[in-house]
Structure formats: C-alpha cells, structure tokens
C-alpha cells in the first residue's frame, strides 16, 4: 500500500506529508465549485431572460455591487484573524443563498429577483474563489505552489464537472429554489475543508510563519489593497492582465448569449445547454491540471501558463469572425474556458506566492473583484457599441483577437517578473514570505 501511495504521490508531484493538505485543498475547491456551477446555468438563464441587449447593464450593476463589497471585505480582512476570513465570508454568502431560495420559491418568475441574483452570483463567484486562492497562496510556499496549484485546481474542475451535471438533472424536480439551497450546503462544506487545511499548516508551519501565525489579523485599512496595486508595477501588471482576460471573456460571453438565445428559446433548455458546455470544459481541464500544469510550471516557468491560452484565443477569435456559427463558438468557448481553468488560473495564482501576506488577501481581492468586474463592465459597453455601430459580430471578434494578443504580452512580462521576485525571496525568505511584515520596497 505504501509503495502504491508513494508512486501516486510521485506521479502527482506531491511530497511526503503533503497528502492531507492536498486532500483538504481539493475538497475546498470541489465543494465550492460544485455549488457555484450548479447555479451558473441558472444565472445565465436569468441573464438571457432580461434581454440579451441589456446584458451590459447587468455587468455595470455587478461592477457597482463589487465596489460596495470591497471596503466591507477589506474591513473584515483587517480586523479578524486570517484563519477566520474565509469561514466568516462563506457563512455570510450561505445565508444570502437561503434568502434567494425563499424569493425563488415565492415568486420564481419575478424579473427583478432574476436580475438581483445574476448580479449577486457574479460578485459571489469572484470573491469566494479569489479568497480560496488567497488562503492557498498564504499557506503554501512558492515552490509548493508551482508543484501543487495545478493539481488543486483539478478540485475546482471536478466541482465544475459535477455541478453542471447535478444542475441539469435536478433543475426540473427541485426547481431553482432547490438548487440554491443545495448550493448553500456545499458552500458550508467548503468551510470545513478550509479549517482542515489551516490545521495541517499549524502542524507543519513554514519557517517564516513561526513568529507571525495566521491567528493574527492583517491590520491596515480597508482600502489597502487598492493603494498597494497603485504603488506596485508588478501588481499593476497583474491588474492589466486581469482586465484583458475579462475583456476576452466578456466578448465571448455576449456572443454566447446571442447565439444561445437565437438557437434555443426554452429557459429550461437554455439551462441544460449551458450546463452541458460547462461539463465538457471541466472534463478537459481536469486532465490538463492533473498531468500537465504542474510540470509545465516547474520546467518552463509560470510565464508559459500565462501566454499559451491568449495566443490560442487570438486565433480562435479570427476563426469565429470567419465562421460565426454555434458549432464554432462552442469549440472556441470550450478551449478558452478549459485553458483558463487549467493553465491561466493556476499561473495567475502562482504570481501571488512571492508577495507579502497582506497583498495576498487585500490586493489580490481588489484585482480579482473590482478590477475584473471593471474590465467586464467596460468591455461590455464596448462590445455593445461595436454591435450597434456596425451590426456585425465579426468586428467585435476581430477586436477580441487584438485584445488577446495584448493579453499574451502582459502574461509574458509577468512570468519574467515573477521569476525575478522568486529569486530575490530565496535570499530574503524571512522578510517577505507569507505572514511576515511587508518590508518590500513600494515598487515591487
């Protein structure tokens, strides 16, 4: 048994003693993403119900809601112990889900309930996922992140695979209200997984965290994340990367809404189609995350994870401009999302492992929520303007190709800068690792 265990650990780049942490991290992401991806097709259906031509308003509303949530999360992160940030945040969102379940059960066809849920879930998914990655970046070293983040992301893809299946099968018998209650239970389960991960790190502390345990609050002010980004070229580079990523995603998202609404008119059928796309995406992502991502990061560096997908997407946009049909769109969308989950997201999270603890929570959260949703809102209006001016989807797709090339250039620069910071930290580990005071110069 021990021989087989050793072989499995070696094949997955897991070192002795890391098994419990890997299992807890996988469970954290699996439960979180299963609940979210059960609700994602519901969100898409409700977005279409409000009218495809009104999606830019939903994106703007999401951005405004994100701005409201930022200081609240910043206050929480500054005041409570680091190990309690995730449980308190997830507990709040689980309560929100139960409230929406009541609203859907009482009046399932109310358009304003649908719009409110669309905006709420769009804020929820970025904040909760960003916070889960913040915990991992805080608890794992840079070397562990390179080996394990791709594997841990497979838990997200497993959840992203089972969530749409459950949603597709259960939406008819349970209705949208029942799916929301079930998602709340999965979210509470992910809290338990995060507690287990924290306890593992307590038993196996990193050398640099011995004097600054996760039991202490981060301190600072609620807006420290925004100011940190503005003072750091490295964090500004990550913010630009996220804006370009969001723009690419938004251009495809609007095209998805247009094509699906024209091809399928029934709301239940739309939810099933969205769920089927999610299932295919996650199945491809899992294989890449388990067997390829970690090895690419260790041998070729983080940069390759950040550049490959943008270059492929530039070609995909050109193809979609030449053949704007449902089959081509599905191929491009699946490749983009599978590549983002398997390569871009783990690579993006590895960028934060070289930063101080406060930046891993506050600056990262600011980038993952406000910056991302700001990019969503801006690109949503740009996409709508292109559609109105030219009334040709091909124009927006060609613009998307240009944005994807810029996305790739930003990823290449970040990969090189991350290697430089990692090399610096190897000689200054006690001063800059997770949990230590922020003694790095203002311009990271």
Secondary structure, 3 states (H helix, E strand, C coil): CHHHHHHHHHHCCCCCCCHHHHHHHHHHHHHHHHHHHHHHHHHHHHHHHCCHHHHHHHHHHHHHHHHHHHHHHHHHHHHCEHHHHHHHHHHHHHHHHHHHHHHHHHCCCCHHHHHHHHHHHHHHHHHHHHHHHHHHHHHCCHHHHHHHHHHHHHHHHHHHHHHHHHHHHHHHHHHHHHHHHHHHHHHHHHHHHHHHHHHHHHHCCCHHHCCCCCCCECCCCCCHHHHHHHHCHHHHHHHHHHHHHHHHHHHHHHHHHHHHHHHCCCHHHHHHHHHHHHHHHHHHHHHHHHHHHHHHHHHHCHHHHHHHHHHHHHHHHHHHHHCCCHHHHHHHHHHHHHHHHHHHHHHHHHHHHHCCHHHHHHHHHHHHHHHHHHHHHHHHHHHHHHHHHHCCHHHHHHHHHHHHHHHHHHHHHHHHHHHHHHHHHHHCHHHHCCCCCCCCCCCC
